[in-house]
Amino acid sequence: MKKIFAVAITAFVIALSGCAIGDESLSATNIASVDKYIVDGKTTMTDVKAAFGDTDAKKQTMDGGEFWYYSVVNHYGVTATIKTLAVTFDDKGIVTNHVYGKYGPS
């Protein structure tokens, strides 16, 4: 019984402390900070990787470019904030479009 209680208390403390799951480089971002690093038509793959790190969510596009997707879920007790970043590159590795989204409480 003491073991179950200890596990329950530990889980409760972890839940209240908050944690991030996914691409943690997005945890502290907002639209202004993303737009500071990514400018459509100018920013390169190397620039995006330097700012946000590598992502496992990469796909080739039909025109020879690439699509990269970043996401993170920040848990704060019973609430969560989800942040996403989708970046499309042309065949030369230049950003053609990027979309940032934030869902949930601040």
MODELLER restraints for C-alpha pairs under 7 A, 6 or more apart:
rsr = mdl.restraints
at = mdl.atoms
rsr.add(forms.Gaussian(group=physical.xy_distance, feature=features.Distance(at['CA:15:A'], at['CA:76:A']), mean=6.75, stdev=0.5))
rsr.add(forms.Gaussian(group=physical.xy_distance, feature=features.Distance(at['CA:15:A'], at['CA:77:A']), mean=4.75, stdev=0.5))
rsr.add(forms.Gaussian(group=physical.xy_distance, feature=features.Distance(at['CA:16:A'], at['CA:76:A']), mean=5.99, stdev=0.5))
rsr.add(forms.Gaussian(group=physical.xy_distance, feature=features.Distance(at['CA:16:A'], at['CA:77:A']), mean=4.31, stdev=0.5))
rsr.add(forms.Gaussian(group=physical.xy_distance, feature=features.Distance(at['CA:17:A'], at['CA:76:A']), mean=6.77, stdev=0.5))
rsr.add(forms.Gaussian(group=physical.xy_distance, feature=features.Distance(at['CA:18:A'], at['CA:74:A']), mean=6.91, stdev=0.5))
rsr.add(forms.Gaussian(group=physical.xy_distance, feature=features.Distance(at['CA:18:A'], at['CA:75:A']), mean=5.04, stdev=0.5))
rsr.add(forms.Gaussian(group=physical.xy_distance, feature=features.Distance(at['CA:18:A'], at['CA:76:A']), mean=4.49, stdev=0.5))
rsr.add(forms.Gaussian(group=physical.xy_distance, feature=features.Distance(at['CA:18:A'], at['CA:77:A']), mean=6.34, stdev=0.5))
rsr.add(forms.Gaussian(group=physical.xy_distance, feature=features.Distance(at['CA:19:A'], at['CA:74:A']), mean=5.68, stdev=0.5))
rsr.add(forms.Gaussian(group=physical.xy_distance, feature=features.Distance(at['CA:19:A'], at['CA:75:A']), mean=5.31, stdev=0.5))
rsr.add(forms.Gaussian(group=physical.xy_distance, feature=features.Distance(at['CA:20:A'], at['CA:72:A']), mean=6.50, stdev=0.5))
rsr.add(forms.Gaussian(group=physical.xy_distance, feature=features.Distance(at['CA:20:A'], at['CA:73:A']), mean=5.54, stdev=0.5))
rsr.add(forms.Gaussian(group=physical.xy_distance, feature=features.Distance(at['CA:20:A'], at['CA:74:A']), mean=4.36, stdev=0.5))
rsr.add(forms.Gaussian(group=physical.xy_distance, feature=features.Distance(at['CA:20:A'], at['CA:75:A']), mean=6.26, stdev=0.5))
rsr.add(forms.Gaussian(group=physical.xy_distance, feature=features.Distance(at['CA:21:A'], at['CA:72:A']), mean=5.53, stdev=0.5))
rsr.add(forms.Gaussian(group=physical.xy_distance, feature=features.Distance(at['CA:21:A'], at['CA:73:A']), mean=5.20, stdev=0.5))
rsr.add(forms.Gaussian(group=physical.xy_distance, feature=features.Distance(at['CA:21:A'], at['CA:74:A']), mean=6.51, stdev=0.5))
rsr.add(forms.Gaussian(group=physical.xy_distance, feature=features.Distance(at['CA:22:A'], at['CA:71:A']), mean=5.85, stdev=0.5))
rsr.add(forms.Gaussian(group=physical.xy_distance, feature=features.Distance(at['CA:22:A'], at['CA:72:A']), mean=4.35, stdev=0.5))
rsr.add(forms.Gaussian(group=physical.xy_distance, feature=features.Distance(at['CA:22:A'], at['CA:73:A']), mean=6.45, stdev=0.5))
rsr.add(forms.Gaussian(group=physical.xy_distance, feature=features.Distance(at['CA:23:A'], at['CA:70:A']), mean=6.00, stdev=0.5))
rsr.add(forms.Gaussian(group=physical.xy_distance, feature=features.Distance(at['CA:23:A'], at['CA:71:A']), mean=5.56, stdev=0.5))
rsr.add(forms.Gaussian(group=physical.xy_distance, feature=features.Distance(at['CA:23:A'], at['CA:72:A']), mean=5.14, stdev=0.5))
rsr.add(forms.Gaussian(group=physical.xy_distance, feature=features.Distance(at['CA:24:A'], at['CA:72:A']), mean=6.13, stdev=0.5))
rsr.add(forms.Gaussian(group=physical.xy_distance, feature=features.Distance(at['CA:25:A'], at['CA:52:A']), mean=5.35, stdev=0.5))
rsr.add(forms.Gaussian(group=physical.xy_distance, feature=features.Distance(at['CA:25:A'], at['CA:53:A']), mean=6.98, stdev=0.5))
rsr.add(forms.Gaussian(group=physical.xy_distance, feature=features.Distance(at['CA:26:A'], at['CA:72:A']), mean=6.37, stdev=0.5))
rsr.add(forms.Gaussian(group=physical.xy_distance, feature=features.Distance(at['CA:26:A'], at['CA:83:A']), mean=6.74, stdev=0.5))
rsr.add(forms.Gaussian(group=physical.xy_distance, feature=features.Distance(at['CA:27:A'], at['CA:72:A']), mean=6.65, stdev=0.5))
rsr.add(forms.Gaussian(group=physical.xy_distance, feature=features.Distance(at['CA:31:A'], at['CA:100:A']), mean=6.44, stdev=0.5))
rsr.add(forms.Gaussian(group=physical.xy_distance, feature=features.Distance(at['CA:37:A'], at['CA:51:A']), mean=6.82, stdev=0.5))
rsr.add(forms.Gaussian(group=physical.xy_distance, feature=features.Distance(at['CA:38:A'], at['CA:48:A']), mean=7.00, stdev=0.5))
rsr.add(forms.Gaussian(group=physical.xy_distance, feature=features.Distance(at['CA:40:A'], at['CA:95:A']), mean=5.17, stdev=0.5))
rsr.add(forms.Gaussian(group=physical.xy_distance, feature=features.Distance(at['CA:40:A'], at['CA:96:A']), mean=5.19, stdev=0.5))
rsr.add(forms.Gaussian(group=physical.xy_distance, feature=features.Distance(at['CA:40:A'], at['CA:97:A']), mean=5.57, stdev=0.5))
rsr.add(forms.Gaussian(group=physical.xy_distance, feature=features.Distance(at['CA:41:A'], at['CA:94:A']), mean=6.18, stdev=0.5))
rsr.add(forms.Gaussian(group=physical.xy_distance, feature=features.Distance(at['CA:41:A'], at['CA:95:A']), mean=5.55, stdev=0.5))
rsr.add(forms.Gaussian(group=physical.xy_distance, feature=features.Distance(at['CA:41:A'], at['CA:96:A']), mean=5.50, stdev=0.5))
rsr.add(forms.Gaussian(group=physical.xy_distance, feature=features.Distance(at['CA:42:A'], at['CA:94:A']), mean=6.27, stdev=0.5))
rsr.add(forms.Gaussian(group=physical.xy_distance, feature=features.Distance(at['CA:42:A'], at['CA:95:A']), mean=6.60, stdev=0.5))
rsr.add(forms.Gaussian(group=physical.xy_distance, feature=features.Distance(at['CA:43:A'], at['CA:94:A']), mean=5.79, stdev=0.5))
rsr.add(forms.Gaussian(group=physical.xy_distance, feature=features.Distance(at['CA:43:A'], at['CA:95:A']), mean=5.57, stdev=0.5))
rsr.add(forms.Gaussian(group=physical.xy_distance, feature=features.Distance(at['CA:44:A'], at['CA:93:A']), mean=5.60, stdev=0.5))
rsr.add(forms.Gaussian(group=physical.xy_distance, feature=features.Distance(at['CA:44:A'], at['CA:94:A']), mean=4.50, stdev=0.5))
rsr.add(forms.Gaussian(group=physical.xy_distance, feature=features.Distance(at['CA:44:A'], at['CA:95:A']), mean=5.97, stdev=0.5))
rsr.add(forms.Gaussian(group=physical.xy_distance, feature=features.Distance(at['CA:45:A'], at['CA:93:A']), mean=5.43, stdev=0.5))
rsr.add(forms.Gaussian(group=physical.xy_distance, feature=features.Distance(at['CA:45:A'], at['CA:94:A']), mean=6.41, stdev=0.5))
rsr.add(forms.Gaussian(group=physical.xy_distance, feature=features.Distance(at['CA:55:A'], at['CA:69:A']), mean=6.96, stdev=0.5))
rsr.add(forms.Gaussian(group=physical.xy_distance, feature=features.Distance(at['CA:55:A'], at['CA:70:A']), mean=6.40, stdev=0.5))
rsr.add(forms.Gaussian(group=physical.xy_distance, feature=features.Distance(at['CA:57:A'], at['CA:68:A']), mean=5.82, stdev=0.5))
rsr.add(forms.Gaussian(group=physical.xy_distance, feature=features.Distance(at['CA:57:A'], at['CA:69:A']), mean=5.33, stdev=0.5))
rsr.add(forms.Gaussian(group=physical.xy_distance, feature=features.Distance(at['CA:58:A'], at['CA:66:A']), mean=6.81, stdev=0.5))
rsr.add(forms.Gaussian(group=physical.xy_distance, feature=features.Distance(at['CA:58:A'], at['CA:67:A']), mean=5.61, stdev=0.5))
rsr.add(forms.Gaussian(group=physical.xy_distance, feature=features.Distance(at['CA:58:A'], at['CA:68:A']), mean=4.62, stdev=0.5))
rsr.add(forms.Gaussian(group=physical.xy_distance, feature=features.Distance(at['CA:58:A'], at['CA:69:A']), mean=6.58, stdev=0.5))
rsr.add(forms.Gaussian(group=physical.xy_distance, feature=features.Distance(at['CA:59:A'], at['CA:66:A']), mean=5.63, stdev=0.5))
rsr.add(forms.Gaussian(group=physical.xy_distance, feature=features.Distance(at['CA:59:A'], at['CA:67:A']), mean=5.16, stdev=0.5))
rsr.add(forms.Gaussian(group=physical.xy_distance, feature=features.Distance(at['CA:59:A'], at['CA:68:A']), mean=6.67, stdev=0.5))
rsr.add(forms.Gaussian(group=physical.xy_distance, feature=features.Distance(at['CA:60:A'], at['CA:66:A']), mean=4.50, stdev=0.5))
rsr.add(forms.Gaussian(group=physical.xy_distance, feature=features.Distance(at['CA:60:A'], at['CA:67:A']), mean=6.26, stdev=0.5))
rsr.add(forms.Gaussian(group=physical.xy_distance, feature=features.Distance(at['CA:61:A'], at['CA:67:A']), mean=6.53, stdev=0.5))
rsr.add(forms.Gaussian(group=physical.xy_distance, feature=features.Distance(at['CA:63:A'], at['CA:91:A']), mean=7.00, stdev=0.5))
rsr.add(forms.Gaussian(group=physical.xy_distance, feature=features.Distance(at['CA:64:A'], at['CA:90:A']), mean=6.87, stdev=0.5))
rsr.add(forms.Gaussian(group=physical.xy_distance, feature=features.Distance(at['CA:64:A'], at['CA:91:A']), mean=4.90, stdev=0.5))
rsr.add(forms.Gaussian(group=physical.xy_distance, feature=features.Distance(at['CA:65:A'], at['CA:89:A']), mean=5.27, stdev=0.5))
rsr.add(forms.Gaussian(group=physical.xy_distance, feature=features.Distance(at['CA:65:A'], at['CA:90:A']), mean=4.26, stdev=0.5))
rsr.add(forms.Gaussian(group=physical.xy_distance, feature=features.Distance(at['CA:65:A'], at['CA:91:A']), mean=4.07, stdev=0.5))
rsr.add(forms.Gaussian(group=physical.xy_distance, feature=features.Distance(at['CA:65:A'], at['CA:93:A']), mean=6.87, stdev=0.5))
rsr.add(forms.Gaussian(group=physical.xy_distance, feature=features.Distance(at['CA:66:A'], at['CA:88:A']), mean=5.88, stdev=0.5))
rsr.add(forms.Gaussian(group=physical.xy_distance, feature=features.Distance(at['CA:66:A'], at['CA:89:A']), mean=5.15, stdev=0.5))
rsr.add(forms.Gaussian(group=physical.xy_distance, feature=features.Distance(at['CA:66:A'], at['CA:90:A']), mean=6.69, stdev=0.5))
rsr.add(forms.Gaussian(group=physical.xy_distance, feature=features.Distance(at['CA:67:A'], at['CA:87:A']), mean=5.74, stdev=0.5))
rsr.add(forms.Gaussian(group=physical.xy_distance, feature=features.Distance(at['CA:67:A'], at['CA:88:A']), mean=4.47, stdev=0.5))
rsr.add(forms.Gaussian(group=physical.xy_distance, feature=features.Distance(at['CA:67:A'], at['CA:89:A']), mean=6.26, stdev=0.5))
rsr.add(forms.Gaussian(group=physical.xy_distance, feature=features.Distance(at['CA:68:A'], at['CA:86:A']), mean=5.81, stdev=0.5))
rsr.add(forms.Gaussian(group=physical.xy_distance, feature=features.Distance(at['CA:68:A'], at['CA:87:A']), mean=5.15, stdev=0.5))
rsr.add(forms.Gaussian(group=physical.xy_distance, feature=features.Distance(at['CA:68:A'], at['CA:88:A']), mean=6.41, stdev=0.5))
rsr.add(forms.Gaussian(group=physical.xy_distance, feature=features.Distance(at['CA:69:A'], at['CA:85:A']), mean=5.78, stdev=0.5))
rsr.add(forms.Gaussian(group=physical.xy_distance, feature=features.Distance(at['CA:69:A'], at['CA:86:A']), mean=4.53, stdev=0.5))
rsr.add(forms.Gaussian(group=physical.xy_distance, feature=features.Distance(at['CA:69:A'], at['CA:87:A']), mean=6.41, stdev=0.5))
rsr.add(forms.Gaussian(group=physical.xy_distance, feature=features.Distance(at['CA:70:A'], at['CA:84:A']), mean=5.58, stdev=0.5))
rsr.add(forms.Gaussian(group=physical.xy_distance, feature=features.Distance(at['CA:70:A'], at['CA:85:A']), mean=5.00, stdev=0.5))
rsr.add(forms.Gaussian(group=physical.xy_distance, feature=features.Distance(at['CA:70:A'], at['CA:86:A']), mean=6.38, stdev=0.5))
rsr.add(forms.Gaussian(group=physical.xy_distance, feature=features.Distance(at['CA:71:A'], at['CA:83:A']), mean=5.58, stdev=0.5))
rsr.add(forms.Gaussian(group=physical.xy_distance, feature=features.Distance(at['CA:71:A'], at['CA:84:A']), mean=4.29, stdev=0.5))
rsr.add(forms.Gaussian(group=physical.xy_distance, feature=features.Distance(at['CA:71:A'], at['CA:85:A']), mean=6.34, stdev=0.5))
rsr.add(forms.Gaussian(group=physical.xy_distance, feature=features.Distance(at['CA:72:A'], at['CA:82:A']), mean=5.79, stdev=0.5))
rsr.add(forms.Gaussian(group=physical.xy_distance, feature=features.Distance(at['CA:72:A'], at['CA:83:A']), mean=5.42, stdev=0.5))
rsr.add(forms.Gaussian(group=physical.xy_distance, feature=features.Distance(at['CA:72:A'], at['CA:84:A']), mean=6.64, stdev=0.5))
rsr.add(forms.Gaussian(group=physical.xy_distance, feature=features.Distance(at['CA:73:A'], at['CA:80:A']), mean=6.53, stdev=0.5))
rsr.add(forms.Gaussian(group=physical.xy_distance, feature=features.Distance(at['CA:73:A'], at['CA:81:A']), mean=5.69, stdev=0.5))
rsr.add(forms.Gaussian(group=physical.xy_distance, feature=features.Distance(at['CA:73:A'], at['CA:82:A']), mean=4.52, stdev=0.5))
rsr.add(forms.Gaussian(group=physical.xy_distance, feature=features.Distance(at['CA:73:A'], at['CA:83:A']), mean=6.57, stdev=0.5))
rsr.add(forms.Gaussian(group=physical.xy_distance, feature=features.Distance(at['CA:74:A'], at['CA:80:A']), mean=5.45, stdev=0.5))
rsr.add(forms.Gaussian(group=physical.xy_distance, feature=features.Distance(at['CA:74:A'], at['CA:81:A']), mean=5.18, stdev=0.5))
rsr.add(forms.Gaussian(group=physical.xy_distance, feature=features.Distance(at['CA:74:A'], at['CA:82:A']), mean=6.43, stdev=0.5))
rsr.add(forms.Gaussian(group=physical.xy_distance, feature=features.Distance(at['CA:75:A'], at['CA:81:A']), mean=6.68, stdev=0.5))
rsr.add(forms.Gaussian(group=physical.xy_distance, feature=features.Distance(at['CA:80:A'], at['CA:104:A']), mean=6.30, stdev=0.5))
rsr.add(forms.Gaussian(group=physical.xy_distance, feature=features.Distance(at['CA:81:A'], at['CA:103:A']), mean=5.72, stdev=0.5))
rsr.add(forms.Gaussian(group=physical.xy_distance, feature=features.Distance(at['CA:81:A'], at['CA:104:A']), mean=4.62, stdev=0.5))
rsr.add(forms.Gaussian(group=physical.xy_distance, feature=features.Distance(at['CA:81:A'], at['CA:105:A']), mean=6.00, stdev=0.5))
rsr.add(forms.Gaussian(group=physical.xy_distance, feature=features.Distance(at['CA:82:A'], at['CA:102:A']), mean=5.72, stdev=0.5))
rsr.add(forms.Gaussian(group=physical.xy_distance, feature=features.Distance(at['CA:82:A'], at['CA:103:A']), mean=5.15, stdev=0.5))
rsr.add(forms.Gaussian(group=physical.xy_distance, feature=features.Distance(at['CA:82:A'], at['CA:104:A']), mean=6.49, stdev=0.5))
rsr.add(forms.Gaussian(group=physical.xy_distance, feature=features.Distance(at['CA:83:A'], at['CA:101:A']), mean=5.60, stdev=0.5))
rsr.add(forms.Gaussian(group=physical.xy_distance, feature=features.Distance(at['CA:83:A'], at['CA:102:A']), mean=4.45, stdev=0.5))
rsr.add(forms.Gaussian(group=physical.xy_distance, feature=features.Distance(at['CA:83:A'], at['CA:103:A']), mean=6.43, stdev=0.5))
rsr.add(forms.Gaussian(group=physical.xy_distance, feature=features.Distance(at['CA:84:A'], at['CA:100:A']), mean=5.67, stdev=0.5))
rsr.add(forms.Gaussian(group=physical.xy_distance, feature=features.Distance(at['CA:84:A'], at['CA:101:A']), mean=5.10, stdev=0.5))
rsr.add(forms.Gaussian(group=physical.xy_distance, feature=features.Distance(at['CA:84:A'], at['CA:102:A']), mean=6.51, stdev=0.5))
rsr.add(forms.Gaussian(group=physical.xy_distance, feature=features.Distance(at['CA:85:A'], at['CA:99:A']), mean=5.70, stdev=0.5))
rsr.add(forms.Gaussian(group=physical.xy_distance, feature=features.Distance(at['CA:85:A'], at['CA:100:A']), mean=4.50, stdev=0.5))
rsr.add(forms.Gaussian(group=physical.xy_distance, feature=features.Distance(at['CA:85:A'], at['CA:101:A']), mean=6.48, stdev=0.5))
rsr.add(forms.Gaussian(group=physical.xy_distance, feature=features.Distance(at['CA:86:A'], at['CA:98:A']), mean=5.51, stdev=0.5))
rsr.add(forms.Gaussian(group=physical.xy_distance, feature=features.Distance(at['CA:86:A'], at['CA:99:A']), mean=5.23, stdev=0.5))
rsr.add(forms.Gaussian(group=physical.xy_distance, feature=features.Distance(at['CA:86:A'], at['CA:100:A']), mean=6.57, stdev=0.5))
rsr.add(forms.Gaussian(group=physical.xy_distance, feature=features.Distance(at['CA:87:A'], at['CA:95:A']), mean=6.79, stdev=0.5))
rsr.add(forms.Gaussian(group=physical.xy_distance, feature=features.Distance(at['CA:87:A'], at['CA:97:A']), mean=5.94, stdev=0.5))
rsr.add(forms.Gaussian(group=physical.xy_distance, feature=features.Distance(at['CA:87:A'], at['CA:98:A']), mean=4.36, stdev=0.5))
rsr.add(forms.Gaussian(group=physical.xy_distance, feature=features.Distance(at['CA:87:A'], at['CA:99:A']), mean=6.63, stdev=0.5))
rsr.add(forms.Gaussian(group=physical.xy_distance, feature=features.Distance(at['CA:88:A'], at['CA:95:A']), mean=5.71, stdev=0.5))
rsr.add(forms.Gaussian(group=physical.xy_distance, feature=features.Distance(at['CA:88:A'], at['CA:96:A']), mean=5.65, stdev=0.5))
rsr.add(forms.Gaussian(group=physical.xy_distance, feature=features.Distance(at['CA:88:A'], at['CA:97:A']), mean=5.28, stdev=0.5))
rsr.add(forms.Gaussian(group=physical.xy_distance, feature=features.Distance(at['CA:88:A'], at['CA:98:A']), mean=6.26, stdev=0.5))
rsr.add(forms.Gaussian(group=physical.xy_distance, feature=features.Distance(at['CA:89:A'], at['CA:95:A']), mean=4.30, stdev=0.5))
rsr.add(forms.Gaussian(group=physical.xy_distance, feature=features.Distance(at['CA:89:A'], at['CA:96:A']), mean=5.34, stdev=0.5))
rsr.add(forms.Gaussian(group=physical.xy_distance, feature=features.Distance(at['CA:90:A'], at['CA:96:A']), mean=6.21, stdev=0.5))
